[in-house]
Amino acid sequence: MVLLILPLVLLAYASFKSLLGGFSFHRYFRSQLRLPDNHDTPFASVIIPCKELEAGLEENLRAFLAQRYPAFEIILVTESAEDTATATISKFSADKVRPVIAGRSANEGQKIHNLREAIKSVSDHSEVLVFADSDARPSDGWLSALIAALPEKGVAAATGYRWFLSSTGGFWSELCAVWNASVASRLGADKRSNFCWGGSTAIRREVFENLAISERWRGAVSDDYMMLLALREAGGAVVFVPGAMTASFIDVRFGEFVEFTNRQMKITRVYEKKLWISALIGAVLFDLGILCGIVVIIFGDAVYGPLAAMLLSIVWGCSIGKASLRLKAVAMALPQYASEFGRQRLYQLLLWPITPTAFLINCLAAASSSEIVWRGRRYRMLAPNFTETETAD
């Protein structure tokens, strides 16, 4: 029984540590969202790769255009003029957005190819490069919040992150939101452990060019991991900006959930193997601890049975507390979606036990294959800068 109870003890300890992380996450949001706006407003180029007509694309682009920031341009880049997203892009006047046709990628991610081409078109006046995703819907202070963080000493880049909101309230969409939320809470006050999220990252143009990030992207699939690697090598820190959180509305089915989560972990294994190993160990510890706890409760004696029940209660209580703190923190950053957060609350508090098993499946899928399908293209990630591409079936 001692051997069975040990994994549960480790899990209870890890859950308590995670709860403390939840309090830190909440405190960080509360402190950062109270900071005054920075009045340094250098000209910024916001680059948004677009691919096909996705739900909410026009509303998302209008949100980018509605930024309360005095000097910026928006570059919308697509693979071809035949891309269905171009019809939406054409609705915006030329003085507000600048379309770029990148052409089809060869042996690198289409998003990477789009970004590398868009960089060539930024204004000569641009001092800050901002990278965003077309499925993100930022608040009107998003750009100001990102750029305000850059003057901080030692900060090479500023990043936000996405928060999934279900368009329909479907189970798989809500589970996807819970899965993604666990990644969001990895960000926080520690600038050395933060990562760049390609859907909401700002970097000084000078830093970007000095580190030759565009060239380092060549042959890659992941823009954010490659940027993070370059920043780390240069000793640059990444600051997480709660005010740069973005909503992302989703409506996914089972197959799309599996494809998305597997893709994230496959990319992680190729570009950040230590993080993939950490996720794998954490998922194994959780599932093993829960299984051992159930076995001990059923077959244990009068001492070990109640002990296992108490430890499981600690795991449950800490995990629900962490989920609640995380939800409250992000809701402070995105107050315009209060009703959506209210509908999501029950799912965030109840579905978290499923996500470690999902992560375990994702990690095992990543161990057996480095091939992903992303927006109609199939990529074989043979190395961080060595990708084979083909059209998906």
C-alpha atoms as one frame of an Amber mdcrd trajectory, in Angstrom:
protein
   0.000   0.000   0.000   2.902   2.343   0.677   4.039   2.072  -2.933   0.511
   2.829  -4.124   0.058   5.819  -1.844   3.395   7.416  -2.793   2.308   8.650
  -6.275  -0.788  10.185  -4.694   1.329  11.976  -2.059   3.516  13.411  -4.837
   0.416  14.457  -6.781  -1.094  16.177  -3.726   2.146  18.078  -3.197   2.300
  19.081  -6.873  -1.351  20.185  -6.729  -0.660  22.368  -3.697   2.314  23.957
  -5.476   0.088  24.509  -8.498  -2.502  26.259  -6.320   0.195  28.603  -5.014
   1.045  29.298  -8.652  -2.605  30.156  -9.209  -2.491  32.781  -6.469   0.667
  34.241  -8.028  -1.000  34.287 -11.452  -4.012  36.139 -10.050  -1.852  38.640
  -8.140   0.212  39.309 -11.239  -2.870  40.112 -13.311  -4.262  42.367 -10.605
  -1.015  44.322 -10.226  -0.252  44.637 -13.951  -3.738  45.721 -14.973  -3.513
  48.630 -12.524  -0.347  50.052 -14.088  -0.743  53.418 -15.858  -0.399  53.622
 -19.636   3.062  54.345 -20.991   3.160  57.475 -23.157   5.978  56.223 -25.421
   4.154  55.405 -28.664   6.620  54.484 -31.423   5.239  53.626 -34.850   4.304
  49.935 -34.959   3.695  47.438 -37.745   1.065  44.827 -36.874   1.501  41.757
 -39.075  -1.397  39.313 -39.286  -1.155  36.169 -41.452  -4.569  35.165 -42.811
  -5.580  31.804 -44.254  -9.035  31.060 -45.611 -12.317  32.497 -44.359 -12.679
  31.566 -40.702 -15.615  32.342 -38.447 -15.387  35.840 -37.003 -12.513  36.972
 -39.249 -14.094  40.323 -40.104 -14.934  41.060 -36.454 -11.400  40.125 -35.429
  -9.808  42.410 -38.011 -12.099  45.276 -37.003 -10.928  44.801 -33.414  -7.312
  45.185 -34.541  -8.225  48.346 -36.438  -9.992  49.811 -33.395  -6.827  50.048
 -31.277  -6.420  53.120 -29.082  -2.902  53.707 -30.357  -1.862  56.733 -32.400
   0.650  55.363 -34.909   0.426  51.912 -36.431  -0.111  50.046 -39.671  -1.719
  46.667 -40.241  -0.273  44.269 -42.795  -2.587  41.398 -43.720  -0.695  38.669
 -45.528  -2.204  35.738 -47.420  -0.802  32.906 -49.494  -2.539  33.917 -52.720
  -5.117  36.279 -54.196  -7.464  33.283 -54.459  -7.449  32.743 -50.698 -11.018
  33.169 -49.446  -9.793  35.566 -46.734  -8.964  38.170 -49.396 -12.642  38.993
 -49.891 -12.881  40.040 -46.249  -9.579  41.916 -46.393 -10.807  43.882 -49.418
 -13.598  45.397 -47.290 -11.067  47.543 -45.450  -9.755  50.746 -46.946  -6.190
  50.852 -48.241  -5.201  53.641 -45.852  -5.931  51.377 -42.876  -4.582  48.006
 -43.986  -1.973  46.853 -46.457  -2.494  43.447 -48.081   0.517  41.325 -49.014
   0.462  38.204 -51.182   3.239  35.895 -49.994   2.957  32.974 -52.416   3.052
  29.317 -51.514   5.650  28.092 -49.060   8.218  25.433 -49.892   9.750  23.360
 -47.092   8.667  25.703 -44.328   5.391  26.543 -42.610   3.006  28.691 -44.628
   2.649  31.020 -41.654   6.446  31.350 -41.430   6.611  32.070 -45.164   3.871
  34.697 -44.860   5.653  36.422 -41.988   9.002  36.449 -43.777   7.411  38.055
 -46.822   5.415  40.571 -44.772   8.554  41.757 -42.975   9.832  43.049 -46.314
   6.824  45.388 -46.557   6.907  47.135 -43.187   7.095  50.910 -43.191  10.491
  52.585 -42.980   9.095  54.481 -39.968   8.309  51.325 -38.044  10.151  50.894
 -34.734   8.157  47.988 -33.312   7.035  44.762 -34.978   3.886  43.165 -33.620
   2.791  39.677 -34.644  -0.826  38.602 -34.270  -3.150  35.784 -35.326  -6.270
  36.291 -37.397  -8.405  34.226 -34.993  -7.598  36.577 -32.082  -9.998  39.342
 -31.050  -8.068  41.924 -29.006  -9.463  44.615 -26.748  -8.905  48.218 -27.847
  -5.982  48.632 -25.438  -4.136  45.521 -26.608  -1.495  47.255 -28.737  -0.809
  49.969 -26.160  -0.359  47.368 -23.427   2.099  45.324 -25.472   4.274  48.238
 -26.546   4.210  49.887 -23.106   6.076  46.839 -21.729   9.007  47.066 -24.144
  10.937  49.984 -22.561  11.382  47.940 -19.374  15.066  47.228 -18.781  16.200
  43.823 -20.047  12.948  43.100 -21.883  13.481  41.972 -25.466   9.863  41.090
 -26.264   6.367  41.440 -24.808   3.691  38.801 -25.185   0.037  38.201 -24.481
  -1.870  34.950 -24.818  -5.209  33.664 -26.060  -8.230  32.598 -24.066 -10.636
  30.338 -25.909 -14.332  31.114 -25.681 -16.831  28.685 -27.147 -19.147  30.072
 -29.803 -21.719  27.338 -29.209 -21.039  25.927 -25.759 -20.176  22.503 -27.198
 -18.329  19.988 -25.028 -15.210  19.705 -27.190 -14.893  23.463 -27.515 -15.104
  23.857 -23.750 -12.606  21.054 -23.178 -10.277  22.733 -25.659 -10.613  25.958
 -23.662  -9.702  24.152 -20.429  -6.745  22.432 -22.106  -5.476  25.768 -23.399
  -6.046  27.502 -20.045  -3.520  25.205 -18.380  -0.904  26.487 -20.836  -1.859
  30.114 -20.177  -1.030  29.807 -16.490   2.591  28.948 -17.323   3.034  32.653
 -18.016   3.582  35.166 -15.262   6.051  37.427 -13.486   9.169  35.361 -14.232
  10.487  36.939 -17.447  13.109  34.225 -17.913  10.574  31.393 -18.003   7.950
  33.134 -20.148   7.493  32.190 -23.787   6.449  34.193 -26.834   3.025  33.474
 -28.247   2.999  34.179 -31.974  -0.574  35.456 -31.857   0.297  38.432 -29.648
   3.972  39.384 -29.484   5.760  42.732 -29.815   9.493  43.176 -30.371  11.642
  46.179 -31.186  12.504  46.169 -34.871  16.143  46.747 -34.026  16.218  43.652
 -31.807  14.411  41.589 -34.442  16.913  42.561 -37.125  19.998  42.262 -34.918
  19.018  38.710 -34.007  18.246  37.888 -37.667  14.978  36.292 -36.604  13.510
  36.354 -40.110  16.453  34.304 -41.340  16.217  31.973 -38.340  12.601  31.329
 -39.292  13.697  29.883 -42.635  12.644  26.238 -42.936  10.712  26.259 -39.634
   7.051  25.710 -38.718   6.915  27.447 -35.328   7.441  31.203 -35.414   7.148
  31.735 -31.669   9.472  28.946 -30.533  12.171  30.039 -33.000  11.871  33.638
 -31.823  12.093  32.507 -28.201  15.237  30.496 -28.952  16.891  33.544 -30.521
  15.938  35.727 -27.553  17.243  33.202 -25.048  20.576  32.895 -26.808  20.903
  36.685 -26.686  19.942  36.824 -23.002  16.740  38.733 -23.686  13.749  38.402
 -21.392  10.073  38.077 -22.344   7.518  40.003 -20.324   3.976  38.675 -20.119
   1.356  41.412 -20.472  -2.092  40.543 -19.036  -3.552  43.556 -20.857  -2.545
  41.891 -24.123  -4.690  38.802 -23.559  -6.989  38.164 -26.514 -10.258  36.322
 -26.843 -10.436  33.606 -29.493 -13.849  32.201 -30.374 -13.890  28.528 -31.304
 -16.350  25.855 -32.334 -14.529  22.527 -32.509 -15.590  18.910 -32.768 -13.783
  15.846 -31.420 -11.508  15.430 -34.433 -10.540  19.102 -34.426  -9.792  18.961
 -30.703  -7.496  15.972 -31.187  -5.799  17.578 -34.198  -5.219  20.885 -32.404
  -3.893  19.464 -29.133  -1.714  16.850 -30.840  -0.286  19.537 -33.127   0.655
  21.744 -30.184   2.570  18.956 -28.446   4.242  17.730 -31.631   5.542  21.231
 -32.271   6.637  21.447 -28.628   8.593  18.173 -28.848  10.470  19.355 -31.939
  11.221  22.883 -30.701  11.218  22.659 -26.883  11.879  19.034 -25.960  12.418
  19.691 -22.251   8.952  21.230 -21.997   7.455  18.218 -23.783   9.197  15.862
 -21.330   7.928  17.953 -18.418   4.364  17.775 -19.753   4.674  14.021 -20.221
   5.956  13.470 -16.678   3.245  15.697 -15.224   0.498  13.848 -17.103   1.852
  10.437 -16.046   2.111  11.564 -12.409  -1.476  12.836 -12.400  -3.040   9.752
 -14.004  -0.929   7.363 -11.931  -1.693   9.229  -8.721  -5.446   9.246  -9.354
  -5.451   5.556 -10.308  -3.443   4.567  -7.239  -5.700   6.653  -5.022  -8.830
   4.927  -6.311  -7.249   1.495  -5.856  -6.216   2.281  -2.271  -9.676   3.628
  -1.397 -11.293   0.446  -2.708  -8.826  -2.128  -1.349  -6.988  -0.267   1.429
  -7.348  -0.812   5.151  -8.736   1.537   7.783  -5.566   3.657   7.671  -4.607
   3.867   4.007  -8.157   4.090   2.656  -9.051   7.332   4.487  -5.541   8.701
   3.820  -6.013   8.178   0.091  -9.437   9.833   0.242  -7.949  12.825   2.057
  -5.123  13.165  -0.482  -7.550  12.932  -3.394  -9.630  15.661  -1.754  -6.520
  17.851  -1.560  -5.830  17.260  -5.257  -9.417  18.089  -6.189  -9.626  21.150
  -3.972  -6.301  22.589  -5.099  -7.054  21.974  -8.766 -10.495  23.572  -8.590
  -8.976  26.505  -6.696  -6.301  26.942  -9.371  -8.897  26.844 -12.163 -11.063
  29.406 -10.370  -8.159  31.792  -9.753  -7.031  31.509 -13.373 -10.518  32.236
 -14.684 -10.948  35.247 -12.389  -7.569  36.628 -13.441  -8.252  36.440 -17.174
 -11.782  37.792 -16.686 -10.202  40.942 -15.219  -8.186  41.375 -18.426 -11.181
  40.794 -20.704 -14.139  42.376 -18.850 -16.134  42.823 -22.064 -16.715  39.050
 -22.106 -18.165  38.779 -18.598 -21.220  36.824 -19.777 -19.052  34.371 -21.736
 -16.840  33.815 -18.691 -19.933  33.214 -16.603 -21.126  30.486 -18.975 -17.650
  28.976 -19.077 -17.078  28.848 -15.337 -18.684  25.460 -14.680 -16.717  23.819
 -17.491 -13.430  25.305 -16.238 -14.103  23.967 -12.744 -15.306  20.500 -13.780
 -13.390  19.465 -16.897  -9.841  19.939 -15.591  -9.434  16.224 -14.551  -9.700
  15.246 -18.242  -6.899  17.475 -19.473  -3.934  15.556 -17.955  -5.076  12.417
 -19.779  -5.471  14.472 -22.948  -1.927  15.807 -22.452  -0.660  12.242 -21.982
  -2.264  11.171 -25.262  -0.895  14.298 -26.976   2.625  13.640 -25.662   2.536
  10.010 -26.769   1.302  11.080 -30.200   4.202  13.522 -30.374   6.651  10.763
 -29.411   5.565   8.627 -32.345   5.254  11.275 -35.078   6.452  14.763 -35.997
   3.908  15.149 -38.795   1.090  17.664 -38.464  -1.755  18.961 -40.613  -2.325
  22.704 -40.310  -4.737  24.740 -42.397  -4.760  22.347 -45.333  -1.002  21.673
 -45.410   0.866  18.632 -44.162   4.216  19.278 -42.495   6.920  16.813 -41.509
   9.096  18.536 -38.931  12.384  16.686 -39.394  14.281  19.310 -37.363  13.549
  22.819 -36.092  14.720  24.330 -39.395  14.048  21.385 -41.692  10.451  20.908
 -42.789   8.886  18.949 -45.629   5.541  20.228 -46.899   2.717  18.892 -49.010
  -1.002  19.475 -49.497  -3.120  17.556 -46.988  -5.475  14.902 -48.308
